């Protein structure tokens, strides 16, 4: 199967405007994402889908493929779908939506999702990991997911799910942290993007709930490593420190 990664990258951000091109590392934030995706073994093409010419200009020196999309899109899925819909002659069977603010995304996670889609049993897949002990499950900025016995998502929420009614009952299921990366078949992506936003999606501000509300399934790939997206200047500063530490360590070898 041919697989294409589309990275939605918009300029606007309520907590960190223009974060997508923050470049204290010497490269725009989204360029780090592009370079992580290029390490994947199952990806044939990488495209940044953006709503702002400033992002295109920032990525031009790196030779990154960019496509301008409508500024009216309400979700990254809609932006990805526009790119896929307009790619004449595109024969990609699997489309992967990788967030533009996750510069430490694991290539193995993307490859794992693509390999799962290649089984032909799924229309859509995403990833999650066991909730780290140092994170607060009650934090609404950290999305939780619960799954059935077959690895299908039952629900995603900003609330702490499952709710432990009786902690003394013995074995309790753990929390799982959702990672915002999605793989779809091309056909399903275009079908999904054509649906109107649903009630639970609007309530939680989680676009993947649209799929569940339409009675469709999402397979959840479990991973071991937690990947932190960049939402605030403070988180970006920590990322810059990690990058500089990696560079220093490599130089010492």
Secondary structure as GFF3:
##gff-version 3
##sequence-region A 1 253
A	DSSP	beta_strand	3	9	.	.	.	ID=ss1
A	DSSP	three_ten_helix	19	21	.	.	.	ID=ss2
A	DSSP	alpha_helix	29	37	.	.	.	ID=ss3
A	DSSP	beta_strand	45	50	.	.	.	ID=ss4
A	DSSP	alpha_helix	53	60	.	.	.	ID=ss5
A	DSSP	beta_strand	66	68	.	.	.	ID=ss6
A	DSSP	alpha_helix	76	86	.	.	.	ID=ss7
A	DSSP	beta_strand	94	98	.	.	.	ID=ss8
A	DSSP	alpha_helix	107	117	.	.	.	ID=ss9
A	DSSP	beta_strand	124	130	.	.	.	ID=ss10
A	DSSP	beta_strand	144	147	.	.	.	ID=ss11
A	DSSP	beta_strand	153	157	.	.	.	ID=ss12
A	DSSP	three_ten_helix	167	169	.	.	.	ID=ss13
A	DSSP	beta_strand	176	185	.	.	.	ID=ss14
A	DSSP	alpha_helix	186	193	.	.	.	ID=ss15
A	DSSP	alpha_helix	199	204	.	.	.	ID=ss16
A	DSSP	alpha_helix	209	213	.	.	.	ID=ss17
A	DSSP	beta_strand	219	223	.	.	.	ID=ss18
A	DSSP	alpha_helix	233	252	.	.	.	ID=ss19
###
